[in-house]
Amino acid sequence: MLTKFKETADFLKSKIDKQPEIAIILGSGLGGLGNKLKNQTAIPYENIPNFPVSTVEGHSGQLIFGELGGKNVVAMQGRFHYYEGYNMKEVTFPVRVMKFLGATKLIVSNAAGGMNPKYKQGDLMIINDHINNFPEHPLHGKNFKELGTRFPDMSNVYNKEYIKIAENLAKNIDITVHQGIYIGSSGPTLETPAEYRLFRIFGADATGMSTVPEVIAAHHQGMKVFGMSVITNVSKPENPEDETTHEEVQDVAGSVEPKLTAIIEGLIERM
Ligand code: HPA
């Protein structure tokens, strides 16, 4: 495992001249930020040794190195989801590699369904905590102490200083953001009305099919984490006739993306 991370990182290092400080994962319909990187080098996943290959419609798969907000960053345009059939070691492989490349901070974005009754379609939510509802754990199995500790404490995963910066930025540029708890589930089904209700009772504000595994791996490796969800649909337990399609999720994510990008860019400048 460790040799694979190193082998992949060494390959990528041979393609770039500056080590990235910040890693970014761009969620469904949110890949546009990748195009804003200056002096960019894009490497398709299929050309990267040991990388899994993304298959789902709407998830272009490439790693983009470049500059944003005056920092050297590496962005994943497209991620690996558990529902695609990858195991958790594969889902978290790129995060492991980005740390091996020198990234000490992770910014992660996703499309999510909102359960908090105050949330509306198209809102943004800063993730301040998560619930891991996946059936497999990314740290299952042998622990490599070179990566991190066997039993990571999870009390402070989402960096409070970054949350404060993002809140202030949103206020200054007149963007409404919520702060809330993200619950990650395997998918690919969206939730039944009863499941949305259950997740709300659990204390979650939004739900999606990603983020939690990558955040666990990043935290295990000592990376500082910031996460943000675009609320692409809201649960309507009383109105189950109003269904949600993947196209709708992508369209809403795409239309909100400029706001998300503005906050992420501002945060990177201040990190
Ligand atoms: N549930 C799970 N994942 C999602 C949703 C949802 O309602 N919306 C976007 N991703």
Residues whose N, C-alpha, C, O or C-beta is under 5 A from the ligand:
A	BS01	HPA	A111 A112 G113 L190 E191 T207 G208 M209 T232 V249
